[in-house]
Amino acid sequence: MLGMTTEVTKSIQQKLEGAIKDGDFYQAQQIYKSIYHRLAAKKNYTSLRSTVLKGIKVMLLNNQTTNATELALLLLDNYKQTSVPVEKEYLDPLIEIFNAYPSTDPTNRRLFVNNAINWSSLPSNNSQGSPVLHLAFAQKYSQELFSGNTTIPVEESSLLSQPKVVIVSPLNFVTYHYLRADNPVEHAQVIKRWDAEIRKEEELDVIVARAILQYLCLENLKNANLFFNEISKFLKPDQTKMMRFVKYLLPTLERNAYPLFQLLRDKFTSEISKDEAFDKYLDLIGKIYFGVENQNQGFGSLFSSLIKSFMDGN
């Protein structure tokens, strides 16, 4: 037996087990959905979540990722409707589901990830999504990155709304989640490993500067500093002009020294020009930390432009 709740009749359990045994996973999914709605009507949410989670696992175990994703979205709908807190009891099942997804179906997995982040970033929660979820996603994607899986559908950054899905650098994709995972030390260690095992073309200091500027655009000066300190253990702050730029930029923001901020932008123009997004990041940083609008671009236009480029590596 599948260990269903006692409110599910023996007849329904037998039908469900028969459908699974016969490989009729569409029928099995329909039965799980029927049970979901029956338990929801009775407000038996504990049994509902347990049953749907078991159904998701059955589907993933049998490589039925589309059916699994539809059930997973039902579970997340229940989370939203019942306003469950973003806590371990409710996060752990989502991480378990995510880790059970095969990397061979990145589209369905990405749909689940987007919806999980959306639930955890509702107005009453962290606007960027749960750091616990982001860390689990970052760690899994990092494992796949270093194992050679580079065909990952990557979201464009969206600081305000649900992300779109595009294909960009796998490292940018991993970085997207680490930026929101509240573990900048581990993030830096992944960058170090990337440099040692995979990096071919782009300069390491550009990758480091991009991540630091993105932390700053997310208004996370603390983690930008922690990331820089960890990176500095293997890429010395005075080793390149780009690293010197970042080294001077961080304390400038802490001291609210806008003239020095402008001086750094002028002095390190050649480094900033290595990534066309860097000027956009710095414009937003100027707005966030100094309240200074870009003279040639309204903040709304600047923000839209930044969102488009934030995870594209541009």
N, C-alpha and C positions, 0 to 999 in steps of 0.2 A: 504493500500500500504506500501511497505517497505522503502519508502523514498529514492529511488535510485536517482542517478544523472540524470539530464535532458538529458544527452547524451545517456542514455539507453532507448530504445524504449519501448512504452507501451506494445507491444507484448512480449518482453523479460521479462518485469516485471511480466506480467501475467503468463508466463510459470514458472518463478521462484517461484511465490507465490503458483501456483498449485502444483509444486513438493514438496514444504515444507508442504503444507496442506495434501498431500497424503502420506507424510512420505518417499518420494523418495529423501533422502538426498544426494545420490550419484549424481543424476541428478541435484539437486540444486547446489552442489559443482561444477559440470562441467559448469554450467551457470555462476557462480561466476568467475571461471577461465577464461571463454571466455570474460567476461566483463573486467577482469583484463588486458588481452592481448590487447583488443581493446583500452582501455584507455591508456595503456603503449605506444602503437603505436602512439597515438595522443599526448603523453607527458602531458597528463592531470593527473598529479600525485596527486593533491589534491583530485580529485574525485575518483581516483583509490584507494587511501589509505582509504578514507571514506567508499567506497563500500565494500572493502575486510574486513575491521574491522567489518562492520555490518554482513557480512557473517560468520565471525569467531564467533561472539556473537550468531548468530542463531544456529550454529552447537553446540556450547557448551551448550546453553540453552536446546537443545534437546539431550544432552549426546552423541553427535557425535564427539568424541575427535580426532579420526584419521583424519576425514575430516577437522576439525577445525585446526589441526596441519599443514596439508598440505597448507591450506590457510595462516596460520600464517607465514610459511616459505616463501611463496610468498611475503608477506608484507616485511619481513626482506631482501629478495633478492632485492626488490625495494629500501629499505633503502641503501643497499650497492651500487647498480648500480647508484643511484643518489647522493651518498655521502652526505646524510643528516647529520647534526651535532648531536652529542650525547647531546641533550638538552631536556628540559621538553616536548616540543611539540611532540617529537617522542618517548620519554621514557614513558610518561603517558599511551599511548595506549598499550604498551607492558606489563606494570604492570596491567592494567585493564584485559588484556587477561589472564595473569598468575593467577590472583585472581579468575577468572571465571572457571579455570580448576578444575574438581573434583579430590579429593585426591585418588579416586578409580582407576585412570588410571595414575600412576606415570611415566610410561614409555613414553607416549606421552608428558606429561608435562615436563619431563626431556629433551626430544628432543628439545622442544621449548626453555627451559631455556638455554641449551648449545648453541643453535644458536643465541639467543638474546645476550648472553655474548660474543660470537664470533664476532658479528657485532660491539658491543660496545668496543671491544678490538683490533680493526684494528690498523695497524701501526701508524696512525695519532691520535689515542685515547689512553686511559689508557690500558696498556698491560695486566692488570688483569681483565679488564671489568669495566663497569660503577659502581661506588660505590652506586649510586642511585638504580640500578637494584639489586645489591647484598643485599642491605638493605631490599628492598621489599621482596626478596626471603627468606632472613634470618627470617624476621618477620613472614611471612606466615608459614614457616616450623617450627618455634618455637611454633606457635599456635597449629599446628597439633601434635607436639611432646608432649606438655603438655596436649593435649586432648586424648592422648593414641594411636595416629597413629605412629607406629614405623616401618612400612613396607615401607621404602623409598629407592629407588635406588640411591646410593651415588656415586659421581664421585671420582675417585682417583685424588689427586692433580696433576695438571700439570701447572708448572710455565711458560712453553713455548708453549704448544700446546693444542689442544682440549682434554678435559678429557675423559677417559674411564668411564664406568659405572660398579660399583660393589656394593655389599651390605656390609656396615660397620655400625658402631655405629651411631645412629641417631644424637647424640650430635656432633660427628665429622662432620656430614653433615651440621648441622646448623652453626658450627664454621667455616667451609670452606667459607661460604658467609659472616659471620660477619668479618672475617679477612680482607675482601676486601671491606667492607661496610663503612669504615671511621666513625664508631660509637662504639669505644671501651668501652665506659661507658655502653651503652645498652648491649653490648656483656657480660660484667662482670655481669650485673644484671640477664641475662639469666642463666649464670653459677651458680649464687647464688640460683636462683629458682630451677634449676636442682638439686642442692645439697639438697635443702629442700624437694623436692617432689618426686624425681625419683631415684637419685643415690643409688646404692646398694653395689657395690663391689670396684670399683677403687677409690683410695684415691683422695680427692679433690685437694690437693696440686700438685699431678701429672697432673691432668686435667689443672690446672692453668699454671703450668710450660710449658706444651706442647703448649698451646695457645701462651704464650709469646715467646717461641722459634720460633714458626711459624711466628709470627709477624716479628721477627728479620730476619728470612730467606726471608721474603718478603721486607726486607730493610725498615721496618717501625718502627724505634726506638721510634718515637714520640708516636704512638698508643700503642706500647708495654708498655711504661711508664704510659700512661693514663689508660690502662687496669689494670696494676698492682696497681696503686693508688686507683682505684675503688674497686678492689678485697680486698685490704688491709683494707677496712672499716669493713669487716666481717671475714676476715681470716688474722690475724696479721702477719706481715713480720717475726717476731721472733718465731712464733707459732710452726713451723716445720723446719727441716734442709733443706727441699726442698725450702721452702719460703725464707729462708736465702740465699740459693744459688742464687735465682733469684734476691733478693734484692741487692746482691753484684755484680751480673753480669751486670745489666743495667748501673750503673755508670762507670763500667770498660770499656764498649764500648764507652761511651761518652768521656772518657779521653784518649782513644786510648792506653790503658795500656795492651799491649799484655802479658808481664810477669805475671801480675796479672790474666789475663784470663787463662793462663796455670795453675797457682797456684790453681785457683778455680776448674778447671777440675780435678786436682789431689786430692784436699781436699774433694770434694763432689762426689767422684767416686761411692759410694754406692747409692746415690740419682740418679745420672745420669743413673745408670744401671737398674733402675726401668722401663725404657722404652727403648727398643733396638734402637729406632730411635733417641734418644737424642744425642748420639755420632755423628750421621750423621748430625743432625741439627747444632751441635756445630762446626763440621768440616766446614760446609758451612758458618756459622757465622764468623769463623776465616778467611775464604777466603774473605768474603764481607767486614768486618770491619778492618782487619789487613793485608790483601793481602797475607795471609800465606796458602800455599798449604799443604794438608795432605800428610805426607811423604810416607804413605803406599798405597795411592790411588790417581790416577789422578783426576783432577777436573771434567772431563767429566763422569768418572765412578761414582764419588761421587754424582754428580747431578742426574744421572740416578737412583741410589740407593735411593736418597732422594725422588725423585718424586714417586717412587713405594710405599714408606712408609708414605708419608706426611699426607694423610688423612685416613690411615688404622688404626690409633691408635697404630701402632707398632713402 
